[in-house]
Amino acid sequence: MGLGAGSIILIAIVALLLFGPKKLPELGKAAGKTLREFKNATNGLVDDDDDDKEKKNKKTEQQ
């Protein structure tokens, strides 16, 4: 279930009314920064899991 163009426009208008034109760029920057940090953190978790799997495989091969 995706958002159509009308829904996105309605959300933008409501956000503009709630926060005003001066706050929207700041909110956008904060949201982008938060998403970037979340993405980096989840990538770090996936990398840690891959490292753990490699260590287990090496121990299994040695035995």
Rosetta constraint file for C-alpha pairs under 8 A:
AtomPair CA 3 CA 7 HARMONIC 5.94 0.50
AtomPair CA 3 CA 8 HARMONIC 6.60 0.50
AtomPair CA 4 CA 8 HARMONIC 6.42 0.50
AtomPair CA 5 CA 9 HARMONIC 6.22 0.50
AtomPair CA 6 CA 10 HARMONIC 6.15 0.50
AtomPair CA 7 CA 11 HARMONIC 6.16 0.50
AtomPair CA 8 CA 12 HARMONIC 6.16 0.50
AtomPair CA 9 CA 13 HARMONIC 6.21 0.50
AtomPair CA 10 CA 14 HARMONIC 6.23 0.50
AtomPair CA 11 CA 15 HARMONIC 6.10 0.50
AtomPair CA 12 CA 16 HARMONIC 6.08 0.50
AtomPair CA 13 CA 17 HARMONIC 6.20 0.50
AtomPair CA 14 CA 18 HARMONIC 6.09 0.50
AtomPair CA 15 CA 19 HARMONIC 5.91 0.50
AtomPair CA 15 CA 20 HARMONIC 7.53 0.50
AtomPair CA 15 CA 24 HARMONIC 7.76 0.50
AtomPair CA 16 CA 20 HARMONIC 4.95 0.50
AtomPair CA 16 CA 21 HARMONIC 6.01 0.50
AtomPair CA 16 CA 24 HARMONIC 7.08 0.50
AtomPair CA 19 CA 23 HARMONIC 5.78 0.50
AtomPair CA 19 CA 24 HARMONIC 6.49 0.50
AtomPair CA 20 CA 24 HARMONIC 6.61 0.50
AtomPair CA 21 CA 25 HARMONIC 7.74 0.50
AtomPair CA 22 CA 26 HARMONIC 7.72 0.50
AtomPair CA 23 CA 27 HARMONIC 6.22 0.50
AtomPair CA 24 CA 28 HARMONIC 6.09 0.50
AtomPair CA 25 CA 29 HARMONIC 6.21 0.50
AtomPair CA 26 CA 30 HARMONIC 6.20 0.50
AtomPair CA 27 CA 31 HARMONIC 6.07 0.50
AtomPair CA 28 CA 32 HARMONIC 6.10 0.50
AtomPair CA 29 CA 33 HARMONIC 6.12 0.50
AtomPair CA 30 CA 34 HARMONIC 6.13 0.50
AtomPair CA 31 CA 35 HARMONIC 6.18 0.50
AtomPair CA 32 CA 36 HARMONIC 6.13 0.50
AtomPair CA 33 CA 37 HARMONIC 6.21 0.50
AtomPair CA 34 CA 38 HARMONIC 6.16 0.50
AtomPair CA 35 CA 39 HARMONIC 6.09 0.50
AtomPair CA 36 CA 40 HARMONIC 6.19 0.50
AtomPair CA 37 CA 41 HARMONIC 6.11 0.50
AtomPair CA 38 CA 42 HARMONIC 6.16 0.50
AtomPair CA 39 CA 43 HARMONIC 6.10 0.50
AtomPair CA 40 CA 44 HARMONIC 6.18 0.50
AtomPair CA 41 CA 45 HARMONIC 6.39 0.50
AtomPair CA 42 CA 46 HARMONIC 6.30 0.50
AtomPair CA 43 CA 47 HARMONIC 6.14 0.50
AtomPair CA 44 CA 48 HARMONIC 6.16 0.50
AtomPair CA 45 CA 49 HARMONIC 6.26 0.50
AtomPair CA 46 CA 50 HARMONIC 6.26 0.50
AtomPair CA 47 CA 51 HARMONIC 6.26 0.50
AtomPair CA 48 CA 52 HARMONIC 6.26 0.50
AtomPair CA 49 CA 53 HARMONIC 6.27 0.50
AtomPair CA 50 CA 54 HARMONIC 6.27 0.50
AtomPair CA 51 CA 55 HARMONIC 6.28 0.50
AtomPair CA 52 CA 56 HARMONIC 6.30 0.50
AtomPair CA 53 CA 57 HARMONIC 6.17 0.50
AtomPair CA 54 CA 58 HARMONIC 6.22 0.50
AtomPair CA 55 CA 59 HARMONIC 6.29 0.50
AtomPair CA 56 CA 60 HARMONIC 6.18 0.50
AtomPair CA 57 CA 61 HARMONIC 6.14 0.50
AtomPair CA 58 CA 62 HARMONIC 6.22 0.50
AtomPair CA 59 CA 63 HARMONIC 6.49 0.50
